[in-house]
Structures are given as C-alpha cells and as structure tokens.
Amino acid sequence: MNNLTKAQRKQLKALEAMPDSEIDTSDIPEITNWDNAVVGKFYRPIKKPVTIRLDSDVIEWFKTQNGKYQSNINQALRKYMKDHLTHAE
C-alpha cells in the first residue's frame, strides 16, 4: 500500500468515506465457482505456548503420524472443539 500514488490514496479515502451501498461494483464479476478457493490462506491464528500433560503413548502416536505432532494435536483439539460448540455462540 506504500507504493500508491497521491491520486490512488485520494480515491481510497473517498471510497472509505462512502457507505458500501453507494460503491459501484458492477464492473467486478461475481464469483460463482469456489472449487479452487483456499480456506484460511491469509488467516494465521495466534499461537500460545502452554504446558500440558499428555499420556506418553498419545504423544508417541502423534509423533509417528508425520512428524508435526504439535500441529496434529492442535488439529485434533480444534475438531473436538468444533464438534462441541453450541449454536448459541
């Protein structure tokens, strides 16, 4: 964004001040085929280091899956979390 001209910056400021309903997007084609879309391409969740005690056989099993055992454990916990989220949230 630092490589913008003064005219481009002025246009962006004007667009920023407009409500979405007034912005003309008719020249932008609607995307109807999302087959090649990549979910989470630009989303990187914040990671927090934690200390957790797990059974050694569980850790060893995750380590044999493909070497990324911490990511695999995180993925398993995320699936569990999603499966148990309520619709009220």
GIPE-V506194 format. One line per field, one symbol per residue. phi: phi as a letter, one per 20 degrees, with the letter a starting at -180 (. if undefined). burial: + if it has 24 or more other ideal C-beta (glycine too) atoms within 12 Angstrom, else -. A space follows every 10 residues. Layout:
# GIPE-V506194
phi->???
burial->???
This chain:
# GIPE-V506194
phi->.fefffffff fffffffefg feeedfedff edddgefdfm gdecffecfc dcdcffffff fffefaneff fffffffffg fffdfefff
burial->---------- ---------- ---------- ---------- ---------- ---------- ---------- ---------- ---------
